Amino acid sequence: MPTLNVTTNATVDRVAASDFVRAASSLVAKAVGKPEAYVMVCLRESQTMCFAGTEDPTAFVELISLGSIGGEKNKDISRTLCDFLQEKVGVPPNRTYIRFVDPQRSDFGFNGSTFQR
């Protein structure tokens, strides 16, 4: 159930956006070690955003995963996501914030239930 939410003020055309979400899906699956069949990616582009007093390209990223994130692993994932954002949409790493979220299994729903066992 890894979910990647990317909000950016960068403009991404429709073809590039489709390429972005598909590539991000594969990247997230690999980074957290979970099947891509459970990965969701949401791209919100062309948003009005300001970081450090300017509207230069910036991004706020949220990675939600039931486990498989945390501690030192987040540093590797952060580097991977920042490199990806710079390559795909031109947002430099020093203008990207990433929030890592590891919710309780009972706090994430899917298919009419939750992931609680």
N, C-alpha and C positions, 0 to 999 in steps of 0.2 A: 503493500500500500504506500510505498514512497510517493510523495507528492511534491513537485517542484513548482513553486509560484514565482514568476519573474515579472517584476514591474520595472519598466524603464521609460525614460523620455526619448530614447532612440527610436527612430522611425524604421520599421522593417516592412518591406513589401510582402505581399501575400505568398509568393513562392519562397522567399527567404524565411518567412515565418513558419511555413510548413516544414521546411528543411530544419529549422531551428528546433521545433518541438520534437521532431523525430530523432534528431541527433542527441538532444538533451535527454530523451527517454532512455536511450541506450547508455549514455554516459552515467546517468543516475543509477540505473540497474547495476552497472559494473562497480560504481563507487561504493554502493551500500551492500553489494553482494546479494541482491534479491532478484527474482525473476522479473523481466521486463513486462510480463503479462499483468503485473500489479502496479506498474508505474503510471502516474498521471502527471502531465506537464501543462501548465497554464502560462501563456505569455500575454502580458498586458503591455503593449508598446504605445509609443506616442503619448505618454502621460505627461501632464504638467508636473515637473519635479525640480527641486532645487537642492543642491548639496554644496556645503562650504560657501554659500552665498552666490553660487553661479548655477546656470541652467545648462552647463556643459554636460555631455553624456554621463549618465549616472544610472544606477540600478539598486533596487532593494529585492533581495532574493530570500525566499523562505523554503527550507527543506524540512518536510515533515516525514518522519519514519518511525515505525514501531521497532525500536531497537536499531542496531546496526549503525548508530551514530553516537557521537560523544567523545570527550577527551581528546587525545592526540589524533584520533581518526578524523576529527573535524578539520584539523589543519590541512590534511591531505585533500579532503573534499573541498575545502575553501579554495585551495590553490587550483584544483581542477576546474571548479566552477568559474573562478575569476579568469583563468586562461581561456576558457570556452567563451565567456561573455566578451572578452576583448577581441577574440578572433571572429566571432559571429556577428556582433552588433557594435563593436567599437567602443565598449565601455571599459575604461582602464580599471585595474584592480584597486587602485587607491580611491576610486569613486563608487565602490560597491560595498554594500553591507549585506551580510548573510545571517539570517536567523535560523538556528537549528532547533527543531521541536521534536521531542520524543514523548508523545502522549501516552496515557494509560490505554491499554487495549479496549477497555470499556468506553473510552471517550472518542472512538473512531468508528463510524458506521460504514457498512457495506452490505449490499444485497438484502436489505430489510432487517439486518441485525447489526452486531458489532463484532470486533475481532476478539472479544473476550472468550476464553475457552470455557 
